[in-house]
């Protein structure tokens, strides 16, 4: 009796590892292995994301919470919102002689400190301005990518990668051509000098003024003068140091541009919090308008300069002007300078085209200056319609003033700066004057 009961109970029990019943779905072994591997990987990732035992979170510089006036009154009544370092005491009257003297001395000291820092860190300030200008120029692209559901870090990486790749690819194509054309100039220079010496014009000058003997004497003095030879060596060293500083500055500007792009929303938020609460919305609206205008101006001016250089290169290639690619690069750089950059580039190329004949120079001048008119009335208004709008006289004055103060960088940022100043005058000063 006992044996039969044990056999029947054993028949109803399913031992561990036994085959599933015929009605249960069969799971292939590779699927089970992949599931087990995925579970193990998930467990490892979960463990890696856990903080180490005893580790503390990294300190971050965060903004204090913002309370409304009603919340502060309720907090003071209920004791819920209290300052971290105690209640501030009563403020000293601004008319107190001690207060006025101390604050006047502090203001003068701060002004002298700012002047000393600015005069000794001019190069760093220029790098910061250039990086901020590039960051504001790339901000519309990053914002557009964010509106397409792309995370901001990925948008920054894509924008900077495309910019750096374009610049590197352009220079990788340009530098061999520049080296080749400069080599041609160096090789042709002795021929040009010999032809000039053998010309009738130089012979007549030599017969009248003894130019050949004078040149020979000066060359002998220059070769035998150690100071002159040392000056040449010093010039070479100075040129090398200038190139090294330029490369270092380019790296610094690129790194700062990345930081500014990544931290631009936080920088704006901090800047808006510095304004009083009652005026914060207006400050934010004006600041957003200024940054948007500057960003659109940078992108628009880059497109205009690229189209200008492309057209100039096509015309120079057809007309047979030498050093077309090198001159197109110069035209692109000058076209970044608004209003006068294209005119200067056209005059420069026309002067070089005169070496091929006045017919070539005339053809290029007609085509290029006609394009400048077409660009001014058809291309620029459509590209720059969302950018800044500055009167012509103000634009010319600001470009000249910016170029005199900061060189090419000053000329580039002159019009956005002038537009920002005009916007502030229109929205703040004129509105205030109209209310009186």
ROKOLPA-105131 format. One record per residue (C-alpha): x, y, z; residue in one letter; residue number from 0. Coordinates in steps of 0.02 Angstrom, whole numbers, plus 50000, padded with zeros to 5 digits. Example, Ala and Ser with C-alpha at 12.3 -4.5 7.8 and 13.67 -1.06 7.14 Angstrom:
BEGIN
{site {50615 49775 50390} "A" 0}
{site {50684 49947 50357} "S" 1}
This chain:
BEGIN
{site {50000 50000 50000} "X" 0}
{site {50139 50120 50045} "X" 1}
{site {50238 50078 49888} "X" 2}
{site {50092 50119 49774} "X" 3}
{site {50062 50286 49861} "X" 4}
{site {50246 50336 49843} "X" 5}
{site {50245 50289 49658} "X" 6}
{site {50087 50391 49624} "X" 7}
{site {50155 50545 49717} "X" 8}
{site {50321 50531 49626} "X" 9}
{site {50229 50522 49461} "X" 10}
{site {50140 50687 49498} "X" 11}
{site {50300 50778 49550} "X" 12}
{site {50407 50861 49410} "X" 13}
{site {50590 50847 49451} "X" 14}
{site {50707 50995 49426} "X" 15}
{site {50776 51005 49249} "X" 16}
{site {50643 50891 49177} "X" 17}
{site {50577 50915 49002} "X" 18}
{site {50425 51031 48986} "X" 19}
{site {50255 50959 48946} "X" 20}
{site {50200 50934 48769} "X" 21}
{site {50079 51084 48778} "X" 22}
{site {50214 51212 48837} "X" 23}
{site {50304 51315 48702} "X" 24}
{site {50480 51260 48663} "X" 25}
{site {50617 51396 48683} "X" 26}
{site {50770 51366 48574} "X" 27}
{site {50937 51358 48663} "X" 28}
{site {51016 51510 48570} "X" 29}
{site {50869 51619 48621} "X" 30}
{site {50891 51566 48803} "X" 31}
{site {51078 51603 48792} "X" 32}
{site {51047 51776 48718} "X" 33}
{site {50920 51815 48852} "X" 34}
{site {51040 51760 48987} "X" 35}
{site {51181 51864 48909} "X" 36}
{site {51068 52018 48899} "X" 37}
{site {51017 51996 49080} "X" 38}
{site {51198 51980 49133} "X" 39}
{site {51247 52134 49033} "X" 40}
{site {51104 52234 49108} "X" 41}
{site {51160 52181 49282} "X" 42}
{site {51338 52237 49244} "X" 43}
{site {51279 52406 49178} "X" 44}
{site {51169 52428 49330} "X" 45}
{site {51314 52390 49445} "X" 46}
{site {51428 52510 49351} "X" 47}
{site {51302 52651 49366} "X" 48}
{site {51294 52629 49554} "X" 49}
{site {51411 52745 49651} "X" 50}
{site {51564 52670 49732} "X" 51}
{site {51550 52634 49918} "X" 52}
{site {51594 52791 50013} "X" 53}
{site {51594 52904 49858} "X" 54}
{site {51518 53077 49873} "X" 55}
{site {51430 53172 49732} "X" 56}
{site {51535 53305 49647} "X" 57}
{site {51501 53482 49706} "X" 58}
{site {51417 53589 49574} "X" 59}
{site {51397 53777 49568} "X" 60}
{site {51208 53790 49562} "X" 61}
{site {51093 53937 49559} "X" 62}
{site {50993 53976 49718} "X" 63}
{site {50806 53941 49708} "X" 64}
{site {50694 54082 49652} "X" 65}
{site {50553 54131 49770} "X" 66}
{site {50412 54249 49734} "X" 67}
{site {50367 54393 49849} "X" 68}
{site {50214 54301 49917} "X" 69}
{site {50316 54144 49953} "X" 70}
{site {50443 54248 50048} "X" 71}
{site {50305 54329 50154} "X" 72}
{site {50226 54160 50191} "X" 73}
{site {50397 54088 50232} "X" 74}
{site {50436 54230 50351} "X" 75}
{site {50269 54208 50439} "X" 76}
{site {50279 54019 50453} "X" 77}
{site {50466 54004 50470} "X" 78}
{site {50475 53890 50318} "X" 79}
{site {50593 53993 50209} "X" 80}
{site {50745 54052 50305} "X" 81}
{site {50910 54119 50240} "X" 82}
{site {51052 53995 50251} "X" 83}
{site {51169 54117 50340} "X" 84}
{site {51045 54214 50444} "X" 85}
{site {50939 54369 50414} "X" 86}
{site {51029 54522 50345} "X" 87}
{site {51038 54674 50456} "X" 88}
{site {50972 54847 50414} "X" 89}
{site {51058 54933 50268} "X" 90}
{site {51165 55086 50296} "X" 91}
{site {51094 55245 50226} "X" 92}
{site {51171 55292 50057} "X" 93}
{site {51185 55472 50119} "X" 94}
{site {51301 55421 50261} "X" 95}
{site {51474 55501 50235} "X" 96}
{site {51564 55340 50279} "X" 97}
{site {51458 55242 50155} "X" 98}
{site {51484 55368 50016} "X" 99}
{site {51672 55379 50043} "X" 100}
{site {51696 55191 50055} "X" 101}
{site {51591 55151 49902} "X" 102}
{site {51678 55289 49803} "X" 103}
{site {51848 55218 49848} "X" 104}
{site {51790 55042 49803} "X" 105}
{site {51724 55102 49635} "X" 106}
{site {51886 55189 49590} "X" 107}
{site {51986 55035 49645} "X" 108}
{site {51878 54919 49541} "X" 109}
{site {51894 55033 49389} "X" 110}
{site {52084 55034 49406} "X" 111}
{site {52086 54844 49430} "X" 112}
{site {51979 54817 49274} "X" 113}
{site {52092 54933 49174} "X" 114}
{site {52250 54843 49233} "X" 115}
{site {52177 54671 49195} "X" 116}
{site {52117 54727 49024} "X" 117}
{site {52282 54806 48975} "X" 118}
{site {52381 54650 49025} "X" 119}
{site {52264 54519 48953} "X" 120}
{site {52222 54596 48784} "X" 121}
{site {52263 54438 48686} "X" 122}
{site {52157 54330 48801} "X" 123}
{site {52011 54451 48787} "X" 124}
{site {52023 54444 48597} "X" 125}
{site {52019 54254 48603} "X" 126}
{site {51866 54259 48717} "X" 127}
{site {51776 54381 48602} "X" 128}
{site {51817 54275 48449} "X" 129}
{site {51758 54115 48536} "X" 130}
{site {51597 54198 48593} "X" 131}
{site {51568 54265 48417} "X" 132}
{site {51588 54089 48345} "X" 133}
{site {51477 54014 48480} "X" 134}
{site {51339 54140 48444} "X" 135}
{site {51358 54102 48259} "X" 136}
{site {51336 53915 48286} "X" 137}
{site {51196 53934 48413} "X" 138}
{site {51056 53946 48281} "X" 139}
{site {51118 53784 48202} "X" 140}
{site {51121 53696 48371} "X" 141}
{site {50948 53763 48413} "X" 142}
{site {50882 53703 48245} "X" 143}
{site {50952 53529 48279} "X" 144}
{site {50874 53532 48453} "X" 145}
{site {50705 53572 48375} "X" 146}
{site {50728 53412 48272} "X" 147}
{site {50738 53307 48433} "X" 148}
{site {50928 53297 48430} "X" 149}
{site {51010 53316 48602} "X" 150}
{site {51110 53475 48626} "X" 151}
{site {51280 53386 48654} "X" 152}
{site {51255 53290 48491} "X" 153}
{site {51205 53450 48401} "X" 154}
{site {51360 53540 48465} "X" 155}
{site {51470 53395 48413} "X" 156}
{site {51393 53390 48238} "X" 157}
{site {51406 53579 48213} "X" 158}
{site {51586 53595 48271} "X" 159}
{site {51638 53438 48175} "X" 160}
{site {51564 53506 48014} "X" 161}
{site {51646 53676 48041} "X" 162}
{site {51817 53604 48080} "X" 163}
{site {51806 53479 47937} "X" 164}
{site {51761 53617 47815} "X" 165}
{site {51905 53728 47873} "X" 166}
{site {52031 53585 47874} "X" 167}
{site {51974 53522 47704} "X" 168}
{site {51983 53697 47632} "X" 169}
{site {52159 53726 47694} "X" 170}
{site {52213 53551 47645} "X" 171}
{site {52160 53593 47468} "X" 172}
{site {52226 53771 47473} "X" 173}
{site {52399 53749 47551} "X" 174}
{site {52474 53639 47413} "X" 175}
{site {52411 53762 47283} "X" 176}
{site {52482 53909 47380} "X" 177}
{site {52650 53822 47396} "X" 178}
{site {52652 53783 47211} "X" 179}
{site {52605 53960 47159} "X" 180}
{site {52727 54041 47282} "X" 181}
{site {52863 53927 47211} "X" 182}
{site {52818 53988 47037} "X" 183}
{site {52832 54168 47096} "X" 184}
{site {53003 54135 47173} "X" 185}
{site {53062 54050 47014} "X" 186}
{site {52998 54189 46903} "X" 187}
{site {53065 54330 47012} "X" 188}
{site {53245 54320 46943} "X" 189}
{site {53176 54322 46765} "X" 190}
{site {53071 54476 46803} "X" 191}
{site {53220 54563 46883} "X" 192}
{site {53335 54520 46737} "X" 193}
{site {53207 54581 46610} "X" 194}
{site {53189 54742 46706} "X" 195}
{site {53377 54768 46713} "X" 196}
{site {53393 54736 46527} "X" 197}
{site {53252 54856 46484} "X" 198}
{site {53285 55025 46406} "X" 199}
{site {53198 55115 46550} "X" 200}
{site {53321 55045 46679} "X" 201}
{site {53470 55081 46565} "X" 202}
{site {53420 55262 46549} "X" 203}
{site {53401 55276 46737} "X" 204}
{site {53570 55193 46762} "X" 205}
{site {53655 55313 46641} "X" 206}
{site {53582 55465 46729} "X" 207}
{site {53588 55416 46914} "X" 208}
{site {53708 55267 46925} "X" 209}
{site {53575 55152 46996} "X" 210}
{site {53674 54991 46965} "X" 211}
{site {53827 55050 47065} "X" 212}
{site {53717 55114 47205} "X" 213}
{site {53625 54946 47219} "X" 214}
{site {53792 54852 47220} "X" 215}
{site {53860 54962 47361} "X" 216}
{site {53704 54938 47466} "X" 217}
{site {53708 54750 47442} "X" 218}
{site {53890 54743 47495} "X" 219}
{site {53853 54845 47651} "X" 220}
{site {53705 54733 47693} "X" 221}
{site {53804 54572 47673} "X" 222}
{site {53951 54635 47775} "X" 223}
{site {53842 54705 47915} "X" 224}
{site {53820 54577 48058} "X" 225}
{site {53672 54673 48128} "X" 226}
{site {53578 54655 47964} "X" 227}
{site {53612 54468 47958} "X" 228}
{site {53557 54453 48139} "X" 229}
{site {53401 54551 48096} "X" 230}
{site {53358 54424 47961} "X" 231}
{site {53382 54281 48083} "X" 232}
{site {53277 54372 48213} "X" 233}
{site {53141 54399 48084} "X" 234}
{site {53137 54214 48045} "X" 235}
{site {53125 54172 48231} "X" 236}
{site {52989 54303 48254} "X" 237}
{site {52892 54230 48108} "X" 238}
{site {52904 54056 48184} "X" 239}
{site {52844 54118 48354} "X" 240}
{site {52700 54210 48270} "X" 241}
{site {52646 54050 48181} "X" 242}
{site {52657 53952 48345} "X" 243}
{site {52555 54084 48437} "X" 244}
{site {52427 54082 48298} "X" 245}
{site {52407 53893 48310} "X" 246}
{site {52395 53902 48499} "X" 247}
{site {52267 54041 48488} "X" 248}
{site {52165 53941 48363} "X" 249}
{site {52162 53793 48482} "X" 250}
{site {52111 53905 48628} "X" 251}
{site {51972 53986 48527} "X" 252}
{site {51906 53815 48472} "X" 253}
{site {51904 53748 48651} "X" 254}
{site {51821 53906 48717} "X" 255}
{site {51692 53898 48578} "X" 256}
{site {51646 53721 48632} "X" 257}
{site {51629 53775 48814} "X" 258}
{site {51526 53928 48768} "X" 259}
{site {51411 53826 48657} "X" 260}
{site {51385 53696 48791} "X" 261}
{site {51356 53823 48930} "X" 262}
{site {51264 53957 48832} "X" 263}
{site {51090 53919 48905} "X" 264}
{site {51160 53918 49081} "X" 265}
{site {51259 54078 49048} "X" 266}
{site {51101 54163 48987} "X" 267}
{site {51004 54102 49138} "X" 268}
{site {51135 54168 49257} "X" 269}
{site {51141 54334 49166} "X" 270}
{site {50953 54353 49176} "X" 271}
{site {50955 54317 49363} "X" 272}
{site {51073 54464 49388} "X" 273}
{site {50933 54581 49334} "X" 274}
{site {50794 54632 49456} "X" 275}
{site {50645 54517 49457} "X" 276}
{site {50527 54652 49395} "X" 277}
{site {50634 54683 49239} "X" 278}
{site {50695 54506 49208} "X" 279}
{site {50569 54464 49071} "X" 280}
{site {50615 54620 48972} "X" 281}
{site {50802 54589 48994} "X" 282}
{site {50778 54410 48933} "X" 283}
{site {50679 54466 48780} "X" 284}
{site {50808 54597 48730} "X" 285}
{site {50954 54478 48759} "X" 286}
{site {50873 54341 48656} "X" 287}
{site {50842 54462 48514} "X" 288}
{site {51023 54520 48517} "X" 289}
{site {51097 54344 48520} "X" 290}
{site {50978 54287 48383} "X" 291}
{site {51026 54434 48273} "X" 292}
{site {51211 54405 48300} "X" 293}
{site {51197 54220 48260} "X" 294}
{site {51098 54251 48102} "X" 295}
{site {51222 54386 48049} "X" 296}
{site {51372 54269 48068} "X" 297}
{site {51289 54130 47967} "X" 298}
{site {51225 54251 47835} "X" 299}
{site {51392 54339 47814} "X" 300}
{site {51481 54172 47797} "X" 301}
{site {51361 54122 47657} "X" 302}
{site {51383 54290 47569} "X" 303}
{site {51573 54277 47580} "X" 304}
{site {51571 54099 47513} "X" 305}
{site {51463 54148 47363} "X" 306}
{site {51573 54300 47331} "X" 307}
{site {51734 54199 47331} "X" 308}
{site {51657 54063 47221} "X" 309}
{site {51601 54189 47090} "X" 310}
{site {51771 54276 47095} "X" 311}
{site {51862 54110 47072} "X" 312}
{site {51753 54063 46921} "X" 313}
{site {51782 54231 46837} "X" 314}
{site {51970 54227 46873} "X" 315}
{site {51984 54051 46803} "X" 316}
{site {51892 54100 46643} "X" 317}
{site {51989 54263 46621} "X" 318}
{site {52156 54176 46651} "X" 319}
{site {52209 54279 46802} "X" 320}
{site {52357 54197 46890} "X" 321}
{site {52346 54127 47067} "X" 322}
{site {52157 54111 47056} "X" 323}
{site {52134 53997 47207} "X" 324}
{site {52248 54100 47318} "X" 325}
{site {52158 54260 47268} "X" 326}
{site {51988 54177 47297} "X" 327}
{site {52042 54137 47475} "X" 328}
{site {52091 54320 47500} "X" 329}
{site {51923 54376 47427} "X" 330}
{site {51831 54261 47549} "X" 331}
{site {51924 54335 47698} "X" 332}
{site {51894 54514 47642} "X" 333}
{site {51711 54479 47601} "X" 334}
{site {51682 54442 47785} "X" 335}
{site {51711 54628 47815} "X" 336}
{site {51543 54707 47774} "X" 337}
{site {51519 54848 47650} "X" 338}
{site {51701 54884 47610} "X" 339}
{site {51773 54708 47606} "X" 340}
{site {51708 54663 47434} "X" 341}
{site {51765 54829 47360} "X" 342}
{site {51942 54807 47429} "X" 343}
{site {51948 54628 47363} "X" 344}
{site {51893 54685 47190} "X" 345}
{site {52024 54823 47180} "X" 346}
{site {52161 54703 47238} "X" 347}
{site {52118 54571 47108} "X" 348}
{site {52105 54703 46970} "X" 349}
{site {52280 54766 47010} "X" 350}
{site {52348 54588 46998} "X" 351}
{site {52249 54559 46837} "X" 352}
{site {52339 54709 46758} "X" 353}
{site {52494 54600 46747} "X" 354}
{site {52402 54498 46615} "X" 355}
{site {52343 54652 46519} "X" 356}
{site {52216 54790 46536} "X" 357}
{site {52088 54689 46438} "X" 358}
{site {52091 54550 46570} "X" 359}
{site {52079 54675 46711} "X" 360}
{site {51934 54764 46627} "X" 361}
{site {51835 54603 46600} "X" 362}
{site {51859 54550 46781} "X" 363}
{site {51816 54723 46848} "X" 364}
{site {51654 54731 46748} "X" 365}
{site {51599 54556 46801} "X" 366}
{site {51648 54569 46984} "X" 367}
{site {51580 54742 47020} "X" 368}
{site {51419 54697 46930} "X" 369}
{site {51407 54546 47045} "X" 370}
{site {51432 54659 47196} "X" 371}
{site {51280 54761 47143} "X" 372}
{site {51180 54601 47116} "X" 373}
{site {51236 54539 47286} "X" 374}
{site {51188 54701 47372} "X" 375}
{site {51011 54705 47301} "X" 376}
{site {50963 54523 47280} "X" 377}
{site {51076 54402 47377} "X" 378}
{site {51113 54492 47540} "X" 379}
{site {50933 54549 47575} "X" 380}
{site {50871 54370 47560} "X" 381}
{site {51010 54291 47661} "X" 382}
{site {51018 54427 47795} "X" 383}
{site {50831 54456 47812} "X" 384}
{site {50830 54377 47985} "X" 385}
{site {50991 54461 48039} "X" 386}
{site {51030 54638 48094} "X" 387}
{site {50973 54797 48007} "X" 388}
{site {51091 54944 48027} "X" 389}
{site {51090 55110 47931} "X" 390}
{site {51228 55127 47802} "X" 391}
{site {51317 55274 47885} "X" 392}
{site {51316 55188 48055} "X" 393}
{site {51380 55027 47975} "X" 394}
{site {51526 55115 47889} "X" 395}
{site {51574 55211 48047} "X" 396}
{site {51562 55056 48156} "X" 397}
{site {51666 54951 48036} "X" 398}
{site {51804 55084 48029} "X" 399}
{site {51801 55106 48219} "X" 400}
{site {51802 54918 48251} "X" 401}
{site {51945 54891 48129} "X" 402}
{site {52045 55031 48210} "X" 403}
{site {52020 54959 48385} "X" 404}
{site {52030 54770 48360} "X" 405}
{site {52085 54745 48179} "X" 406}
{site {51993 54618 48073} "X" 407}
{site {51901 54545 48223} "X" 408}
{site {51838 54718 48268} "X" 409}
{site {51777 54747 48090} "X" 410}
{site {51684 54580 48094} "X" 411}
{site {51593 54612 48258} "X" 412}
{site {51564 54798 48226} "X" 413}
{site {51395 54784 48140} "X" 414}
{site {51318 54659 48266} "X" 415}
{site {51379 54771 48407} "X" 416}
{site {51306 54925 48323} "X" 417}
{site {51142 54832 48298} "X" 418}
{site {51136 54784 48482} "X" 419}
{site {51168 54964 48535} "X" 420}
{site {51033 55029 48417} "X" 421}
{site {50910 54900 48483} "X" 422}
{site {50943 54950 48664} "X" 423}
{site {50927 55135 48621} "X" 424}
{site {50764 55105 48528} "X" 425}
{site {50684 54992 48658} "X" 426}
{site {50745 55075 48817} "X" 427}
{site {50803 55254 48798} "X" 428}
{site {50680 55313 48664} "X" 429}
{site {50533 55226 48752} "X" 430}
{site {50581 55311 48915} "X" 431}
{site {50596 55480 48829} "X" 432}
{site {50426 55458 48746} "X" 433}
{site {50346 55435 48917} "X" 434}
{site {50399 55607 48978} "X" 435}
